Amino acid sequence: MAAPSLADASQAGHGIRNSRSPPQILCSVPAVRRPDKLTVYLLELLAPLGPVAARRMFGGVGLFHNGLMFGLIAREELFFKVGDANRPAYEAAGEAPFSYDTKHGTHTIGSYWHCPPDLLDDAETFQAWARQAVEAALAARRGKPKSLPKRTAPADA
């Protein structure tokens, strides 16, 4: 059975009132897209790490382990979270931090670096780098100062 249209819902009295003309759709809701092949492949490779989720964000995909973002897929490339402990490995591999162009120039995010493509050929090494990315994300979270409680306006005396 086909889903009812807005006009059907209006005629059935479901809160949409428009007796003269059919309702106009002023906005559309995008359909939920399936993960792309790269995301599916990476999630399979990352399965031994435990619960890893992929969430669409800002035209890319964030990779999360227990709610903590440790990876980014953008422009069909993988970037892992880096910190002081694992950055030298990325530098030694000749990789670079994530960057994107804006109308004001190039913006670089130094906390995510391009994953060496050859790691995808060796699941164990790839998973080791992914674990280091998770550790870098944990270290970054530990290093952030706790947010201060919101100040309230003084009560009138």
Secondary structure by P-SEA (a helix, b strand, c coil): cccccaaaaaaaccccccccccccccccccccccccaaaaaaaaaaccccbbbbbbcccbbbbbccccccbbbcccbbbbbbccccaaaaaaaccccbbbbcccccccccccccccccccccaaaaaaaaaaaaaaaaaaaaacccccccccccccc
